[in-house]
């Protein structure tokens, strides 16, 4: 007999590829009694909810699944958000999803050149969330290493993101276990890394140079960080296609289990506390705190992720949440749009995104 759900309501706002995988994973987790699937298209929301009912039911899980037509661009959506009163809100809206662009490690455009396509809808949603003043946890998964900091520093923002820093950790656990002979579950990892890092440690070719990061690895309590550093540089064929969304859904599930745990739980999360990048953390209820290795200072950890930002095409994130582009990103955007952009913030993202969408191939 399965244990009863720990939490009541999980709300997914926007149901693209990632949102769909998250709904399916959460429906099979047993963590929530009720899952609300929200989309601008009520028909799409209903179809996703029905598909999840069938799949989860075949796996023996029967959460309450509700479809909701909700357009967060409309101020009236605030009343709907309040009526749902979710324990956890998951959102990953984008005007053009990452999988419709080239691999950020090798693509023609720096990743930051397209961040307005993620920031613009998140900035609108932020206004609705702030007005709704919900007590639940908000997971913002649209480029959370940077966008969550932009929003939090300029007003209200998500509590955390998911993915990115979490996703290379099993590679480390498997690789260290193969060398040391310990069970991968007994390989304890602390990693500080920013979004770009993942694309350099999970690819076919070996990586000699990586974006800045901090790493501590222990196997059965013994420091084996040197092995962990070597493992990160080993070739690791990985498909950056639609199936990648399933990996990020698993990262979301790991975070949700930590938030649902009865006591303090160690894990990793990106997009926390207004800081750039991802960190090892301790979760206790809704509380999130850094869980740095002995000898790492908070300033050192933040500095490592700031130093990694140029690998995504970002020179800095200002105290007010404005993003300053590298010269390379600014040149790429000028070549694409004919307009000079030195950066972007929550207020300018929509106009910048409109110009970019008009210049990108409609594929």
BALUMLO-307900 format. One record per residue (C-alpha): residue number from 1; residue in one letter; x, y, z. Coordinates in steps of 0.25 Angstrom, whole numbers. Example, Ala and Ser with C-alpha at 12.3 -4.5 7.8 and 13.67 -1.06 7.14 Angstrom:
BEGIN
<atom i="1" aa="A" east="49" north="-18" up="31"/>
<atom i="2" aa="S" east="55" north="-4" up="29"/>
% end
This chain:
BEGIN
<atom i="1" aa="X" east="0" north="0" up="0"/>
<atom i="2" aa="X" east="6" north="14" up="-4"/>
<atom i="3" aa="X" east="8" north="24" up="6"/>
<atom i="4" aa="X" east="-2" north="36" up="6"/>
<atom i="5" aa="X" east="2" north="49" up="-1"/>
<atom i="6" aa="X" east="11" north="58" up="8"/>
<atom i="7" aa="X" east="7" north="71" up="1"/>
<atom i="8" aa="X" east="-7" north="76" up="-4"/>
<atom i="9" aa="X" east="-6" north="84" up="-17"/>
<atom i="10" aa="X" east="4" north="85" up="-28"/>
<atom i="11" aa="X" east="2" north="95" up="-39"/>
<atom i="12" aa="X" east="9" north="95" up="-53"/>
<atom i="13" aa="X" east="8" north="108" up="-60"/>
<atom i="14" aa="X" east="11" north="107" up="-75"/>
<atom i="15" aa="X" east="12" north="93" up="-81"/>
<atom i="16" aa="X" east="23" north="92" up="-91"/>
<atom i="17" aa="X" east="32" north="80" up="-92"/>
<atom i="18" aa="X" east="38" north="82" up="-78"/>
<atom i="19" aa="X" east="25" north="85" up="-71"/>
<atom i="20" aa="X" east="19" north="72" up="-78"/>
<atom i="21" aa="X" east="31" north="63" up="-72"/>
<atom i="22" aa="X" east="29" north="70" up="-59"/>
<atom i="23" aa="X" east="15" north="67" up="-58"/>
<atom i="24" aa="X" east="17" north="53" up="-62"/>
<atom i="25" aa="X" east="28" north="51" up="-52"/>
<atom i="26" aa="X" east="21" north="58" up="-40"/>
<atom i="27" aa="X" east="8" north="50" up="-43"/>
<atom i="28" aa="X" east="16" north="37" up="-40"/>
<atom i="29" aa="X" east="23" north="42" up="-28"/>
<atom i="30" aa="X" east="12" north="41" up="-18"/>
<atom i="31" aa="X" east="16" north="54" up="-12"/>
<atom i="32" aa="X" east="4" north="62" up="-16"/>
<atom i="33" aa="X" east="-11" north="59" up="-14"/>
<atom i="34" aa="X" east="-15" north="69" up="-25"/>
<atom i="35" aa="X" east="-8" north="74" up="-38"/>
<atom i="36" aa="X" east="-13" north="86" up="-45"/>
<atom i="37" aa="X" east="-9" north="87" up="-60"/>
<atom i="38" aa="X" east="-11" north="102" up="-65"/>
<atom i="39" aa="X" east="-9" north="107" up="-79"/>
<atom i="40" aa="X" east="-14" north="118" up="-88"/>
<atom i="41" aa="X" east="-21" north="107" up="-95"/>
<atom i="42" aa="X" east="-32" north="100" up="-87"/>
<atom i="43" aa="X" east="-32" north="88" up="-97"/>
<atom i="44" aa="X" east="-17" north="86" up="-96"/>
<atom i="45" aa="X" east="-18" north="86" up="-81"/>
<atom i="46" aa="X" east="-29" north="76" up="-81"/>
<atom i="47" aa="X" east="-22" north="67" up="-91"/>
<atom i="48" aa="X" east="-9" north="67" up="-83"/>
<atom i="49" aa="X" east="-17" north="64" up="-70"/>
<atom i="50" aa="X" east="-24" north="53" up="-77"/>
<atom i="51" aa="X" east="-11" north="47" up="-82"/>
<atom i="52" aa="X" east="-5" north="48" up="-68"/>
<atom i="53" aa="X" east="-17" north="41" up="-62"/>
<atom i="54" aa="X" east="-15" north="29" up="-71"/>
<atom i="55" aa="X" east="0" north="28" up="-70"/>
<atom i="56" aa="X" east="0" north="30" up="-55"/>
<atom i="57" aa="X" east="-12" north="21" up="-53"/>
<atom i="58" aa="X" east="-5" north="10" up="-60"/>
<atom i="59" aa="X" east="7" north="11" up="-51"/>
<atom i="60" aa="X" east="-3" north="11" up="-39"/>
<atom i="61" aa="X" east="-3" north="25" up="-35"/>
<atom i="62" aa="X" east="-16" north="33" up="-35"/>
<atom i="63" aa="X" east="-15" north="48" up="-31"/>
<atom i="64" aa="X" east="-26" north="57" up="-34"/>
<atom i="65" aa="X" east="-23" north="64" up="-47"/>
<atom i="66" aa="X" east="-29" north="77" up="-51"/>
<atom i="67" aa="X" east="-28" north="85" up="-64"/>
<atom i="68" aa="X" east="-29" north="100" up="-63"/>
<atom i="69" aa="X" east="-30" north="110" up="-74"/>
<atom i="70" aa="X" east="-20" north="121" up="-69"/>
<atom i="71" aa="X" east="-13" north="133" up="-76"/>
<atom i="72" aa="X" east="-4" north="140" up="-67"/>
<atom i="73" aa="X" east="-3" north="151" up="-76"/>
<atom i="74" aa="X" east="-17" north="155" up="-72"/>
<atom i="75" aa="X" east="-18" north="162" up="-58"/>
<atom i="76" aa="X" east="-30" north="154" up="-55"/>
<atom i="77" aa="X" east="-21" north="141" up="-54"/>
<atom i="78" aa="X" east="-18" north="146" up="-40"/>
<atom i="79" aa="X" east="-31" north="142" up="-34"/>
<atom i="80" aa="X" east="-30" north="128" up="-40"/>
<atom i="81" aa="X" east="-16" north="127" up="-34"/>
<atom i="82" aa="X" east="-22" north="131" up="-20"/>
<atom i="83" aa="X" east="-33" north="121" up="-22"/>
<atom i="84" aa="X" east="-24" north="109" up="-25"/>
<atom i="85" aa="X" east="-14" north="113" up="-13"/>
<atom i="86" aa="X" east="-4" north="103" up="-17"/>
<atom i="87" aa="X" east="7" north="97" up="-8"/>
<atom i="88" aa="X" east="17" north="98" up="-19"/>
<atom i="89" aa="X" east="17" north="106" up="-32"/>
<atom i="90" aa="X" east="25" north="101" up="-44"/>
<atom i="91" aa="X" east="27" north="110" up="-56"/>
<atom i="92" aa="X" east="37" north="110" up="-68"/>
<atom i="93" aa="X" east="30" north="119" up="-78"/>
<atom i="94" aa="X" east="38" north="123" up="-91"/>
<atom i="95" aa="X" east="35" north="131" up="-104"/>
<atom i="96" aa="X" east="44" north="121" up="-111"/>
<atom i="97" aa="X" east="49" north="108" up="-103"/>
<atom i="98" aa="X" east="64" north="105" up="-102"/>
<atom i="99" aa="X" east="62" north="93" up="-110"/>
<atom i="100" aa="X" east="59" north="101" up="-123"/>
<atom i="101" aa="X" east="73" north="108" up="-122"/>
<atom i="102" aa="X" east="86" north="102" up="-124"/>
<atom i="103" aa="X" east="94" north="95" up="-113"/>
<atom i="104" aa="X" east="100" north="107" up="-104"/>
<atom i="105" aa="X" east="113" north="100" up="-104"/>
<atom i="106" aa="X" east="115" north="101" up="-119"/>
<atom i="107" aa="X" east="104" north="110" up="-124"/>
<atom i="108" aa="X" east="106" north="123" up="-132"/>
<atom i="109" aa="X" east="99" north="131" up="-122"/>
<atom i="110" aa="X" east="104" north="133" up="-107"/>
<atom i="111" aa="X" east="93" north="127" up="-98"/>
<atom i="112" aa="X" east="90" north="141" up="-92"/>
<atom i="113" aa="X" east="87" north="146" up="-105"/>
<atom i="114" aa="X" east="73" north="139" up="-104"/>
<atom i="115" aa="X" east="71" north="141" up="-89"/>
<atom i="116" aa="X" east="60" north="152" up="-91"/>
<atom i="117" aa="X" east="51" north="141" up="-98"/>
<atom i="118" aa="X" east="51" north="134" up="-84"/>
<atom i="119" aa="X" east="52" north="147" up="-75"/>
<atom i="120" aa="X" east="40" north="154" up="-82"/>
<atom i="121" aa="X" east="29" north="144" up="-78"/>
<atom i="122" aa="X" east="35" north="141" up="-65"/>
<atom i="123" aa="X" east="35" north="156" up="-62"/>
<atom i="124" aa="X" east="20" north="157" up="-65"/>
<atom i="125" aa="X" east="17" north="144" up="-57"/>
<atom i="126" aa="X" east="25" north="151" up="-45"/>
<atom i="127" aa="X" east="15" north="162" up="-45"/>
<atom i="128" aa="X" east="4" north="153" up="-44"/>
<atom i="129" aa="X" east="11" north="144" up="-33"/>
<atom i="130" aa="X" east="14" north="157" up="-25"/>
<atom i="131" aa="X" east="0" north="161" up="-25"/>
<atom i="132" aa="X" east="-6" north="148" up="-22"/>
<atom i="133" aa="X" east="4" north="147" up="-10"/>
<atom i="134" aa="X" east="3" north="132" up="-9"/>
<atom i="135" aa="X" east="9" north="125" up="3"/>
<atom i="136" aa="X" east="14" north="113" up="-6"/>
<atom i="137" aa="X" east="28" north="111" up="-11"/>
<atom i="138" aa="X" east="31" north="116" up="-25"/>
<atom i="139" aa="X" east="40" north="108" up="-34"/>
<atom i="140" aa="X" east="45" north="116" up="-46"/>
<atom i="141" aa="X" east="52" north="107" up="-56"/>
<atom i="142" aa="X" east="54" north="117" up="-68"/>
<atom i="143" aa="X" east="69" north="119" up="-68"/>
<atom i="144" aa="X" east="69" north="120" up="-53"/>
<atom i="145" aa="X" east="84" north="122" up="-50"/>
<atom i="146" aa="X" east="82" north="137" up="-56"/>
<atom i="147" aa="X" east="67" north="140" up="-57"/>
<atom i="148" aa="X" east="64" north="137" up="-43"/>
<atom i="149" aa="X" east="74" north="146" up="-38"/>
<atom i="150" aa="X" east="69" north="157" up="-48"/>
<atom i="151" aa="X" east="55" north="156" up="-42"/>
<atom i="152" aa="X" east="59" north="154" up="-27"/>
<atom i="153" aa="X" east="68" north="166" up="-28"/>
<atom i="154" aa="X" east="58" north="175" up="-35"/>
<atom i="155" aa="X" east="46" north="171" up="-26"/>
<atom i="156" aa="X" east="39" north="158" up="-24"/>
<atom i="157" aa="X" east="45" north="145" up="-30"/>
<atom i="158" aa="X" east="45" north="130" up="-29"/>
<atom i="159" aa="X" east="50" north="123" up="-17"/>
<atom i="160" aa="X" east="58" north="114" up="-26"/>
<atom i="161" aa="X" east="61" north="107" up="-39"/>
<atom i="162" aa="X" east="64" north="93" up="-43"/>
<atom i="163" aa="X" east="73" north="86" up="-52"/>
<atom i="164" aa="X" east="87" north="91" up="-56"/>
<atom i="165" aa="X" east="96" north="89" up="-44"/>
<atom i="166" aa="X" east="88" north="77" up="-40"/>
<atom i="167" aa="X" east="90" north="69" up="-53"/>
<atom i="168" aa="X" east="105" north="66" up="-54"/>
<atom i="169" aa="X" east="105" north="60" up="-40"/>
<atom i="170" aa="X" east="101" north="46" up="-44"/>
<atom i="171" aa="X" east="112" north="46" up="-54"/>
<atom i="172" aa="X" east="122" north="49" up="-43"/>
<atom i="173" aa="X" east="116" north="39" up="-34"/>
<atom i="174" aa="X" east="116" north="28" up="-45"/>
<atom i="175" aa="X" east="131" north="31" up="-49"/>
<atom i="176" aa="X" east="136" north="32" up="-35"/>
<atom i="177" aa="X" east="129" north="19" up="-31"/>
<atom i="178" aa="X" east="136" north="12" up="-43"/>
<atom i="179" aa="X" east="149" north="16" up="-38"/>
<atom i="180" aa="X" east="148" north="14" up="-23"/>
<atom i="181" aa="X" east="138" north="2" up="-23"/>
<atom i="182" aa="X" east="128" north="9" up="-14"/>
<atom i="183" aa="X" east="113" north="9" up="-16"/>
<atom i="184" aa="X" east="110" north="22" up="-24"/>
<atom i="185" aa="X" east="100" north="26" up="-13"/>
<atom i="186" aa="X" east="112" north="26" up="-3"/>
<atom i="187" aa="X" east="119" north="37" up="-12"/>
<atom i="188" aa="X" east="116" north="50" up="-6"/>
<atom i="189" aa="X" east="117" north="62" up="-15"/>
<atom i="190" aa="X" east="117" north="77" up="-12"/>
<atom i="191" aa="X" east="118" north="85" up="-25"/>
<atom i="192" aa="X" east="117" north="100" up="-28"/>
<atom i="193" aa="X" east="114" north="103" up="-43"/>
<atom i="194" aa="X" east="107" north="112" up="-52"/>
<atom i="195" aa="X" east="98" north="108" up="-64"/>
<atom i="196" aa="X" east="109" north="108" up="-74"/>
<atom i="197" aa="X" east="117" north="97" up="-67"/>
<atom i="198" aa="X" east="108" north="86" up="-70"/>
<atom i="199" aa="X" east="110" north="87" up="-85"/>
<atom i="200" aa="X" east="125" north="85" up="-83"/>
<atom i="201" aa="X" east="125" north="73" up="-74"/>
<atom i="202" aa="X" east="114" north="66" up="-82"/>
<atom i="203" aa="X" east="118" north="64" up="-96"/>
<atom i="204" aa="X" east="125" north="55" up="-105"/>
<atom i="205" aa="X" east="139" north="61" up="-105"/>
<atom i="206" aa="X" east="148" north="62" up="-93"/>
<atom i="207" aa="X" east="148" north="76" up="-86"/>
<atom i="208" aa="X" east="162" north="81" up="-82"/>
<atom i="209" aa="X" east="157" north="95" up="-79"/>
<atom i="210" aa="X" east="144" north="97" up="-71"/>
<atom i="211" aa="X" east="136" north="109" up="-66"/>
<atom i="212" aa="X" east="140" north="112" up="-52"/>
<atom i="213" aa="X" east="134" north="103" up="-41"/>
<atom i="214" aa="X" east="136" north="98" up="-27"/>
<atom i="215" aa="X" east="136" north="83" up="-24"/>
<atom i="216" aa="X" east="138" north="74" up="-12"/>
<atom i="217" aa="X" east="135" north="59" up="-13"/>
<atom i="218" aa="X" east="136" north="48" up="-2"/>
<atom i="219" aa="X" east="134" north="33" up="-3"/>
<atom i="220" aa="X" east="131" north="26" up="10"/>
<atom i="221" aa="X" east="136" north="39" up="17"/>
<atom i="222" aa="X" east="149" north="39" up="10"/>
<atom i="223" aa="X" east="153" north="52" up="1"/>
<atom i="224" aa="X" east="154" north="47" up="-13"/>
<atom i="225" aa="X" east="152" north="61" up="-20"/>
<atom i="226" aa="X" east="164" north="59" up="-29"/>
<atom i="227" aa="X" east="156" north="47" up="-35"/>
<atom i="228" aa="X" east="144" north="55" up="-36"/>
<atom i="229" aa="X" east="151" north="66" up="-44"/>
<atom i="230" aa="X" east="157" north="56" up="-53"/>
<atom i="231" aa="X" east="143" north="50" up="-56"/>
<atom i="232" aa="X" east="137" north="63" up="-59"/>
<atom i="233" aa="X" east="147" north="64" up="-71"/>
<atom i="234" aa="X" east="144" north="50" up="-77"/>
<atom i="235" aa="X" east="136" north="49" up="-89"/>
<atom i="236" aa="X" east="121" north="47" up="-87"/>
<atom i="237" aa="X" east="112" north="46" up="-99"/>
<atom i="238" aa="X" east="99" north="53" up="-95"/>
<atom i="239" aa="X" east="87" north="56" up="-104"/>
<atom i="240" aa="X" east="83" north="71" up="-103"/>
<atom i="241" aa="X" east="69" north="69" up="-110"/>
<atom i="242" aa="X" east="55" north="67" up="-104"/>
<atom i="243" aa="X" east="59" north="56" up="-96"/>
<atom i="244" aa="X" east="67" north="65" up="-87"/>
<atom i="245" aa="X" east="55" north="70" up="-81"/>
<atom i="246" aa="X" east="53" north="57" up="-75"/>
<atom i="247" aa="X" east="66" north="59" up="-67"/>
<atom i="248" aa="X" east="62" north="73" up="-62"/>
<atom i="249" aa="X" east="48" north="67" up="-58"/>
<atom i="250" aa="X" east="56" north="57" up="-49"/>
<atom i="251" aa="X" east="64" north="69" up="-44"/>
<atom i="252" aa="X" east="51" north="75" up="-40"/>
<atom i="253" aa="X" east="46" north="63" up="-33"/>
<atom i="254" aa="X" east="59" north="62" up="-25"/>
<atom i="255" aa="X" east="56" north="76" up="-20"/>
<atom i="256" aa="X" east="42" north="73" up="-17"/>
<atom i="257" aa="X" east="46" north="61" up="-9"/>
<atom i="258" aa="X" east="55" north="70" up="-1"/>
<atom i="259" aa="X" east="44" north="81" up="2"/>
<atom i="260" aa="X" east="35" north="70" up="6"/>
<atom i="261" aa="X" east="45" north="63" up="15"/>
<atom i="262" aa="X" east="42" north="63" up="30"/>
<atom i="263" aa="X" east="55" north="69" up="34"/>
<atom i="264" aa="X" east="67" north="77" up="28"/>
<atom i="265" aa="X" east="71" north="70" up="15"/>
<atom i="266" aa="X" east="84" north="73" up="7"/>
<atom i="267" aa="X" east="83" north="75" up="-8"/>
<atom i="268" aa="X" east="87" north="84" up="-19"/>
<atom i="269" aa="X" east="79" north="96" up="-25"/>
<atom i="270" aa="X" east="81" north="107" up="-35"/>
<atom i="271" aa="X" east="75" north="121" up="-34"/>
<atom i="272" aa="X" east="74" north="123" up="-19"/>
<atom i="273" aa="X" east="75" north="135" up="-10"/>
<atom i="274" aa="X" east="77" north="145" up="-21"/>
<atom i="275" aa="X" east="90" north="138" up="-25"/>
<atom i="276" aa="X" east="96" north="134" up="-38"/>
<atom i="277" aa="X" east="98" north="120" up="-42"/>
<atom i="278" aa="X" east="96" north="107" up="-33"/>
<atom i="279" aa="X" east="100" north="103" up="-19"/>
<atom i="280" aa="X" east="100" north="91" up="-10"/>
<atom i="281" aa="X" east="88" north="94" up="0"/>
<atom i="282" aa="X" east="81" north="90" up="12"/>
<atom i="283" aa="X" east="66" north="90" up="11"/>
<atom i="284" aa="X" east="57" north="90" up="23"/>
<atom i="285" aa="X" east="42" north="92" up="20"/>
<atom i="286" aa="X" east="42" north="105" up="11"/>
<atom i="287" aa="X" east="56" north="109" up="17"/>
<atom i="288" aa="X" east="68" north="109" up="8"/>
<atom i="289" aa="X" east="82" north="111" up="13"/>
<atom i="290" aa="X" east="96" north="109" up="7"/>
<atom i="291" aa="X" east="103" north="96" up="10"/>
<atom i="292" aa="X" east="117" north="99" up="6"/>
<atom i="293" aa="X" east="129" north="90" up="8"/>
<atom i="294" aa="X" east="138" north="93" up="20"/>
<atom i="295" aa="X" east="148" north="103" up="15"/>
<atom i="296" aa="X" east="139" north="110" up="5"/>
<atom i="297" aa="X" east="134" north="123" up="8"/>
<atom i="298" aa="X" east="121" north="129" up="3"/>
<atom i="299" aa="X" east="129" north="140" up="-4"/>
<atom i="300" aa="X" east="137" north="129" up="-11"/>
<atom i="301" aa="X" east="125" north="121" up="-15"/>
<atom i="302" aa="X" east="118" north="133" up="-21"/>
<atom i="303" aa="X" east="131" north="138" up="-28"/>
<atom i="304" aa="X" east="133" north="125" up="-35"/>
<atom i="305" aa="X" east="119" north="126" up="-41"/>
<atom i="306" aa="X" east="121" north="141" up="-45"/>
<atom i="307" aa="X" east="134" north="137" up="-52"/>
<atom i="308" aa="X" east="126" north="126" up="-60"/>
<atom i="309" aa="X" east="115" north="136" up="-65"/>
<atom i="310" aa="X" east="124" north="140" up="-77"/>
<atom i="311" aa="X" east="123" north="126" up="-82"/>
<atom i="312" aa="X" east="108" north="129" up="-84"/>
<atom i="313" aa="X" east="111" north="143" up="-90"/>
<atom i="314" aa="X" east="108" north="151" up="-78"/>
<atom i="315" aa="X" east="118" north="161" up="-72"/>
<atom i="316" aa="X" east="111" north="164" up="-59"/>
<atom i="317" aa="X" east="98" north="164" up="-51"/>
<atom i="318" aa="X" east="96" north="177" up="-45"/>
<atom i="319" aa="X" east="90" north="179" up="-31"/>
<atom i="320" aa="X" east="77" north="184" up="-37"/>
<atom i="321" aa="X" east="76" north="171" up="-45"/>
<atom i="322" aa="X" east="80" north="177" up="-58"/>
<atom i="323" aa="X" east="89" north="168" up="-67"/>
<atom i="324" aa="X" east="101" north="173" up="-74"/>
<atom i="325" aa="X" east="105" north="166" up="-87"/>
<atom i="326" aa="X" east="119" north="162" up="-91"/>
<atom i="327" aa="X" east="124" north="170" up="-104"/>
<atom i="328" aa="X" east="122" north="156" up="-111"/>
<atom i="329" aa="X" east="107" north="156" up="-107"/>
<atom i="330" aa="X" east="105" north="170" up="-111"/>
<atom i="331" aa="X" east="111" north="168" up="-124"/>
<atom i="332" aa="X" east="103" north="156" up="-127"/>
<atom i="333" aa="X" east="90" north="163" up="-124"/>
<atom i="334" aa="X" east="94" north="175" up="-132"/>
<atom i="335" aa="X" east="97" north="166" up="-144"/>
<atom i="336" aa="X" east="84" north="159" up="-142"/>
<atom i="337" aa="X" east="74" north="170" up="-140"/>
<atom i="338" aa="X" east="82" north="183" up="-144"/>
<atom i="339" aa="X" east="80" north="189" up="-130"/>
<atom i="340" aa="X" east="90" north="192" up="-120"/>
<atom i="341" aa="X" east="87" north="184" up="-107"/>
<atom i="342" aa="X" east="97" north="185" up="-95"/>
<atom i="343" aa="X" east="88" north="177" up="-86"/>
<atom i="344" aa="X" east="74" north="174" up="-81"/>
<atom i="345" aa="X" east="66" north="175" up="-69"/>
<atom i="346" aa="X" east="51" north="171" up="-65"/>
<atom i="347" aa="X" east="46" north="184" up="-71"/>
<atom i="348" aa="X" east="53" north="184" up="-84"/>
<atom i="349" aa="X" east="52" north="169" up="-87"/>
<atom i="350" aa="X" east="39" north="169" up="-94"/>
<atom i="351" aa="X" east="43" north="179" up="-105"/>
<atom i="352" aa="X" east="57" north="172" up="-107"/>
<atom i="353" aa="X" east="50" north="159" up="-108"/>
<atom i="354" aa="X" east="40" north="164" up="-119"/>
<atom i="355" aa="X" east="52" north="169" up="-127"/>
<atom i="356" aa="X" east="59" north="156" up="-126"/>
<atom i="357" aa="X" east="47" north="148" up="-129"/>
<atom i="358" aa="X" east="45" north="156" up="-142"/>
<atom i="359" aa="X" east="59" north="153" up="-146"/>
<atom i="360" aa="X" east="60" north="139" up="-143"/>
<atom i="361" aa="X" east="57" north="128" up="-154"/>
<atom i="362" aa="X" east="43" north="123" up="-152"/>
<atom i="363" aa="X" east="46" north="109" up="-149"/>
% end
